[in-house]
């Protein structure tokens, strides 16, 4: 009878402190492992989403660049309102306060049906790097007045470098052609933190290799 009572008392005693601590430790390890897996999945999803957004930005950027570069006009661009560029393509980064390469030109094809808007169908366009962003600038009027601020659109984030090359005289050159001529193609080189270096080439309605065509001055 005494043995039965003793066994009954031990059965009602519950968990010991060691057993309770062991259970808490196992639960903590399982929770930590689960949180680590969740955090890894979350970070991977954020990284994938960020890269997807950059790829979408990049695709939009190249569509806009293609539209601009394929419609470059034989016209000098005015950036400061009173001085015209020496050539059809202007590449002085200091004019744009750009961190690296920059480019400016005038393009055709800015939609203005029946000229109902008080502006030309020509558009002054510039690309630059500012605050690690690739930005597209344009002015409402093709010849900006002194003090006029350009409209700015951010096309790509986390950009570390921007450069251009120009195809004429049967080779790629670091500077655009002079004497009122246009290149036959433009190569755009972009360096980003997430996507690395990307290069895209665009055809331009430029001059032949002999430079036989001359543009009209403004």
C-alpha positions as YAML, in Angstrom:
chain: A
units: angstrom
residues:
- id: 1
  name: UNK
  ca: [0.00, 0.00, 0.00]
- id: 2
  name: UNK
  ca: [2.87, 2.34, 0.85]
- id: 3
  name: UNK
  ca: [4.57, 1.67, -2.54]
- id: 4
  name: UNK
  ca: [1.35, 2.41, -4.42]
- id: 5
  name: UNK
  ca: [0.88, 5.69, -2.55]
- id: 6
  name: UNK
  ca: [4.48, 6.74, -3.19]
- id: 7
  name: UNK
  ca: [4.10, 6.01, -6.94]
- id: 8
  name: UNK
  ca: [0.87, 8.02, -7.02]
- id: 9
  name: UNK
  ca: [2.59, 11.02, -5.37]
- id: 10
  name: UNK
  ca: [5.44, 10.96, -7.91]
- id: 11
  name: UNK
  ca: [2.91, 10.74, -10.75]
- id: 12
  name: UNK
  ca: [1.17, 13.90, -9.51]
- id: 13
  name: UNK
  ca: [4.43, 15.84, -9.05]
- id: 14
  name: UNK
  ca: [4.61, 17.06, -12.76]
- id: 15
  name: UNK
  ca: [7.81, 18.18, -14.58]
- id: 16
  name: UNK
  ca: [11.04, 18.74, -12.80]
- id: 17
  name: UNK
  ca: [12.95, 22.01, -13.16]
- id: 18
  name: UNK
  ca: [15.52, 20.35, -15.42]
- id: 19
  name: UNK
  ca: [12.79, 19.01, -17.71]
- id: 20
  name: UNK
  ca: [11.14, 22.43, -17.86]
- id: 21
  name: UNK
  ca: [14.42, 24.18, -18.70]
- id: 22
  name: UNK
  ca: [15.15, 21.58, -21.37]
- id: 23
  name: UNK
  ca: [11.73, 22.12, -22.95]
- id: 24
  name: UNK
  ca: [12.21, 25.90, -22.93]
- id: 25
  name: UNK
  ca: [15.65, 25.52, -24.54]
- id: 26
  name: UNK
  ca: [14.29, 23.23, -27.28]
- id: 27
  name: UNK
  ca: [11.42, 25.65, -27.96]
- id: 28
  name: UNK
  ca: [13.86, 28.56, -28.15]
- id: 29
  name: UNK
  ca: [16.08, 26.71, -30.62]
- id: 30
  name: UNK
  ca: [13.12, 25.79, -32.82]
- id: 31
  name: UNK
  ca: [11.85, 29.40, -32.70]
- id: 32
  name: UNK
  ca: [15.30, 30.77, -33.56]
- id: 33
  name: UNK
  ca: [15.63, 28.39, -36.50]
- id: 34
  name: UNK
  ca: [12.16, 29.31, -37.73]
- id: 35
  name: UNK
  ca: [12.91, 33.05, -37.45]
- id: 36
  name: UNK
  ca: [16.21, 32.60, -39.30]
- id: 37
  name: UNK
  ca: [14.45, 30.85, -42.16]
- id: 38
  name: UNK
  ca: [11.74, 33.53, -42.25]
- id: 39
  name: UNK
  ca: [14.31, 36.36, -42.19]
- id: 40
  name: UNK
  ca: [16.31, 34.74, -45.00]
- id: 41
  name: UNK
  ca: [13.19, 34.34, -47.13]
- id: 42
  name: UNK
  ca: [12.16, 37.95, -46.40]
- id: 43
  name: UNK
  ca: [15.57, 39.35, -47.37]
- id: 44
  name: UNK
  ca: [15.66, 37.22, -50.53]
- id: 45
  name: UNK
  ca: [12.21, 38.47, -51.47]
- id: 46
  name: UNK
  ca: [13.24, 42.11, -50.90]
- id: 47
  name: UNK
  ca: [16.38, 41.64, -52.98]
- id: 48
  name: UNK
  ca: [14.45, 39.96, -55.79]
- id: 49
  name: UNK
  ca: [11.84, 42.70, -55.73]
- id: 50
  name: UNK
  ca: [14.50, 45.41, -55.80]
- id: 51
  name: UNK
  ca: [16.24, 43.79, -58.77]
- id: 52
  name: UNK
  ca: [12.90, 43.31, -60.53]
- id: 53
  name: UNK
  ca: [12.10, 46.99, -60.03]
- id: 54
  name: UNK
  ca: [15.51, 47.95, -61.41]
- id: 55
  name: UNK
  ca: [15.02, 45.71, -64.43]
- id: 56
  name: UNK
  ca: [11.66, 47.37, -65.06]
- id: 57
  name: UNK
  ca: [13.30, 50.78, -64.67]
- id: 58
  name: UNK
  ca: [16.07, 49.73, -67.05]
- id: 59
  name: UNK
  ca: [13.60, 48.56, -69.69]
- id: 60
  name: UNK
  ca: [11.69, 51.85, -69.46]
- id: 61
  name: UNK
  ca: [14.96, 53.80, -69.59]
- id: 62
  name: UNK
  ca: [16.09, 52.12, -72.81]
- id: 63
  name: UNK
  ca: [12.68, 52.64, -74.44]
- id: 64
  name: UNK
  ca: [12.87, 56.36, -73.66]
- id: 65
  name: UNK
  ca: [16.50, 56.59, -74.81]
- id: 66
  name: UNK
  ca: [15.68, 54.82, -78.06]
- id: 67
  name: UNK
  ca: [12.85, 57.27, -78.71]
- id: 68
  name: UNK
  ca: [15.18, 60.22, -78.01]
- id: 69
  name: UNK
  ca: [18.34, 59.08, -79.81]
- id: 70
  name: UNK
  ca: [16.60, 57.92, -82.98]
- id: 71
  name: UNK
  ca: [15.03, 61.38, -83.37]
- id: 72
  name: UNK
  ca: [18.03, 63.64, -82.74]
- id: 73
  name: UNK
  ca: [17.58, 66.86, -84.70]
- id: 74
  name: UNK
  ca: [20.22, 68.77, -86.62]
- id: 75
  name: UNK
  ca: [19.90, 71.69, -84.29]
- id: 76
  name: UNK
  ca: [22.08, 73.25, -81.64]
- id: 77
  name: UNK
  ca: [20.90, 73.05, -78.03]
- id: 78
  name: UNK
  ca: [20.78, 76.02, -75.65]
- id: 79
  name: UNK
  ca: [21.25, 75.06, -72.01]
- id: 80
  name: UNK
  ca: [21.78, 78.40, -70.32]
- id: 81
  name: UNK
  ca: [19.27, 80.40, -72.31]
- id: 82
  name: UNK
  ca: [21.63, 82.64, -74.24]
- id: 83
  name: UNK
  ca: [24.48, 80.51, -75.58]
- id: 84
  name: UNK
  ca: [24.16, 77.81, -78.21]
- id: 85
  name: UNK
  ca: [26.23, 74.62, -78.10]
- id: 86
  name: UNK
  ca: [29.03, 74.35, -80.65]
- id: 87
  name: UNK
  ca: [27.78, 71.00, -81.96]
- id: 88
  name: UNK
  ca: [24.51, 69.14, -82.28]
- id: 89
  name: UNK
  ca: [25.45, 66.89, -79.33]
- id: 90
  name: UNK
  ca: [26.65, 68.58, -76.15]
- id: 91
  name: UNK
  ca: [28.63, 66.50, -73.61]
- id: 92
  name: UNK
  ca: [30.01, 68.96, -71.06]
- id: 93
  name: UNK
  ca: [29.09, 67.39, -67.70]
- id: 94
  name: UNK
  ca: [29.74, 70.69, -65.91]
- id: 95
  name: UNK
  ca: [26.78, 72.19, -67.73]
- id: 96
  name: UNK
  ca: [24.51, 69.68, -66.00]
- id: 97
  name: UNK
  ca: [26.36, 69.40, -62.66]
- id: 98
  name: UNK
  ca: [26.55, 65.69, -63.47]
- id: 99
  name: UNK
  ca: [28.59, 63.24, -61.37]
- id: 100
  name: UNK
  ca: [29.92, 61.53, -64.50]
- id: 101
  name: UNK
  ca: [29.10, 61.55, -68.21]
- id: 102
  name: UNK
  ca: [26.24, 63.67, -69.55]
- id: 103
  name: UNK
  ca: [24.66, 64.38, -72.91]
- id: 104
  name: UNK
  ca: [22.27, 66.99, -74.34]
- id: 105
  name: UNK
  ca: [20.65, 67.44, -77.75]
- id: 106
  name: UNK
  ca: [17.46, 68.52, -79.48]
- id: 107
  name: UNK
  ca: [15.05, 65.85, -80.70]
- id: 108
  name: UNK
  ca: [12.10, 65.75, -83.08]
- id: 109
  name: UNK
  ca: [8.72, 64.20, -82.44]
- id: 110
  name: UNK
  ca: [7.50, 65.82, -79.23]
- id: 111
  name: UNK
  ca: [3.78, 65.31, -79.64]
- id: 112
  name: UNK
  ca: [1.88, 68.57, -80.13]
- id: 113
  name: UNK
  ca: [-1.10, 67.93, -82.47]
- id: 114
  name: UNK
  ca: [-1.95, 70.97, -84.61]
- id: 115
  name: UNK
  ca: [0.40, 72.99, -82.39]
- id: 116
  name: UNK
  ca: [-2.41, 73.53, -79.86]
- id: 117
  name: UNK
  ca: [0.20, 73.88, -77.07]
- id: 118
  name: UNK
  ca: [2.32, 77.03, -77.03]
- id: 119
  name: UNK
  ca: [5.56, 75.22, -77.76]
- id: 120
  name: UNK
  ca: [7.49, 73.57, -80.58]
- id: 121
  name: UNK
  ca: [7.38, 69.90, -81.54]
- id: 122
  name: UNK
  ca: [11.15, 69.96, -80.93]
- id: 123
  name: UNK
  ca: [12.42, 69.18, -77.43]
- id: 124
  name: UNK
  ca: [15.71, 69.92, -75.67]
- id: 125
  name: UNK
  ca: [16.77, 66.75, -73.84]
- id: 126
  name: UNK
  ca: [19.62, 65.96, -71.45]
- id: 127
  name: UNK
  ca: [20.73, 62.91, -69.47]
- id: 128
  name: UNK
  ca: [22.88, 63.15, -66.33]
- id: 129
  name: UNK
  ca: [23.81, 61.44, -63.03]
- id: 130
  name: UNK
  ca: [22.77, 63.29, -59.87]
- id: 131
  name: UNK
  ca: [22.57, 61.79, -56.36]
- id: 132
  name: UNK
  ca: [23.28, 58.34, -57.87]
- id: 133
  name: UNK
  ca: [20.20, 58.69, -60.07]
- id: 134
  name: UNK
  ca: [20.11, 58.66, -63.85]
- id: 135
  name: UNK
  ca: [17.91, 61.64, -64.69]
- id: 136
  name: UNK
  ca: [16.30, 62.85, -67.91]
- id: 137
  name: UNK
  ca: [15.90, 66.62, -68.22]
- id: 138
  name: UNK
  ca: [13.84, 68.57, -70.72]
- id: 139
  name: UNK
  ca: [12.72, 72.14, -71.20]
- id: 140
  name: UNK
  ca: [9.22, 73.26, -72.13]
- id: 141
  name: UNK
  ca: [10.62, 75.42, -74.92]
- id: 142
  name: UNK
  ca: [13.34, 74.21, -77.24]
- id: 143
  name: UNK
  ca: [15.41, 77.33, -76.53]
- id: 144
  name: UNK
  ca: [15.28, 77.77, -72.77]
- id: 145
  name: UNK
  ca: [15.21, 81.32, -71.42]
- id: 146
  name: UNK
  ca: [17.73, 82.36, -68.75]
- id: 147
  name: UNK
  ca: [16.70, 81.05, -65.35]
- id: 148
  name: UNK
  ca: [14.26, 78.46, -66.69]
- id: 149
  name: UNK
  ca: [14.39, 75.26, -64.65]
- id: 150
  name: UNK
  ca: [14.18, 71.99, -66.60]
- id: 151
  name: UNK
  ca: [11.62, 69.28, -65.93]
- id: 152
  name: UNK
  ca: [13.36, 66.28, -64.35]
- id: 153
  name: UNK
  ca: [12.46, 62.60, -64.36]
- id: 154
  name: UNK
  ca: [14.36, 59.88, -62.47]
- id: 155
  name: UNK
  ca: [14.83, 56.88, -64.76]
- id: 156
  name: UNK
  ca: [17.18, 54.62, -62.77]
- id: 157
  name: UNK
  ca: [18.44, 54.48, -59.17]
- id: 158
  name: UNK
  ca: [21.80, 53.40, -57.69]
- id: 159
  name: UNK
  ca: [23.78, 54.41, -60.80]
- id: 160
  name: UNK
  ca: [27.51, 54.83, -60.26]
- id: 161
  name: UNK
  ca: [28.67, 55.79, -63.76]
- id: 162
  name: UNK
  ca: [27.34, 56.91, -67.14]
- id: 163
  name: UNK
  ca: [29.31, 57.22, -70.37]
- id: 164
  name: UNK
  ca: [28.70, 57.46, -74.10]
- id: 165
  name: UNK
  ca: [30.54, 56.49, -77.26]
- id: 166
  name: UNK
  ca: [29.82, 57.61, -80.81]
- id: 167
  name: UNK
  ca: [30.17, 55.69, -84.06]
- id: 168
  name: UNK
  ca: [31.44, 57.65, -87.06]
- id: 169
  name: UNK
  ca: [34.37, 57.43, -89.45]
- id: 170
  name: UNK
  ca: [33.95, 53.63, -89.27]
- id: 171
  name: UNK
  ca: [34.91, 53.38, -85.60]
- id: 172
  name: UNK
  ca: [33.70, 54.10, -82.06]
- id: 173
  name: UNK
  ca: [34.89, 57.41, -80.59]
- id: 174
  name: UNK
  ca: [34.79, 58.86, -77.09]
- id: 175
  name: UNK
  ca: [33.61, 62.28, -78.32]
- id: 176
  name: UNK
  ca: [30.77, 63.16, -80.72]
- id: 177
  name: UNK
  ca: [31.55, 64.48, -84.22]
- id: 178
  name: UNK
  ca: [32.00, 68.19, -84.75]
- id: 179
  name: UNK
  ca: [31.31, 70.56, -87.65]
- id: 180
  name: UNK
  ca: [27.53, 70.16, -87.46]
- id: 181
  name: UNK
  ca: [27.55, 66.41, -88.02]
- id: 182
  name: UNK
  ca: [25.83, 63.53, -86.24]
- id: 183
  name: UNK
  ca: [27.18, 60.05, -85.43]
- id: 184
  name: UNK
  ca: [25.64, 56.99, -87.02]
- id: 185
  name: UNK
  ca: [25.12, 55.30, -83.64]
- id: 186
  name: UNK
  ca: [25.46, 56.03, -79.92]
- id: 187
  name: UNK
  ca: [26.57, 53.52, -77.29]
- id: 188
  name: UNK
  ca: [25.32, 54.05, -73.74]
- id: 189
  name: UNK
  ca: [27.27, 52.47, -70.89]
- id: 190
  name: UNK
  ca: [25.64, 52.42, -67.44]
- id: 191
  name: UNK
  ca: [27.15, 51.04, -64.22]
- id: 192
  name: UNK
  ca: [24.81, 50.18, -61.32]
- id: 193
  name: UNK
  ca: [25.42, 48.71, -57.88]
- id: 194
  name: UNK
  ca: [22.96, 45.83, -58.31]
- id: 195
  name: UNK
  ca: [23.07, 45.04, -62.03]
- id: 196
  name: UNK
  ca: [26.70, 45.81, -62.82]
- id: 197
  name: UNK
  ca: [27.66, 47.32, -66.18]
- id: 198
  name: UNK
  ca: [25.09, 47.50, -68.96]
- id: 199
  name: UNK
  ca: [25.72, 48.62, -72.55]
- id: 200
  name: UNK
  ca: [23.10, 49.47, -75.15]
- id: 201
  name: UNK
  ca: [23.62, 50.81, -78.68]
- id: 202
  name: UNK
  ca: [21.18, 53.00, -80.60]
- id: 203
  name: UNK
  ca: [21.14, 53.86, -84.29]
- id: 204
  name: UNK
  ca: [21.04, 57.54, -85.16]
- id: 205
  name: UNK
  ca: [19.95, 59.22, -88.38]
- id: 206
  name: UNK
  ca: [23.50, 60.52, -88.69]
- id: 207
  name: UNK
  ca: [25.85, 61.48, -91.49]
- id: 208
  name: UNK
  ca: [27.74, 59.09, -93.74]
- id: 209
  name: UNK
  ca: [31.38, 58.28, -93.04]
- id: 210
  name: UNK
  ca: [32.58, 61.06, -95.31]
- id: 211
  name: UNK
  ca: [30.59, 63.65, -93.41]
- id: 212
  name: UNK
  ca: [29.00, 64.82, -96.65]
- id: 213
  name: UNK
  ca: [25.82, 66.08, -94.97]
- id: 214
  name: UNK
  ca: [25.86, 69.40, -93.23]
- id: 215
  name: UNK
  ca: [23.35, 70.43, -90.59]
- id: 216
  name: UNK
  ca: [21.51, 73.70, -90.36]
- id: 217
  name: UNK
  ca: [22.61, 76.13, -87.72]
- id: 218
  name: UNK
  ca: [19.99, 77.74, -85.51]
...
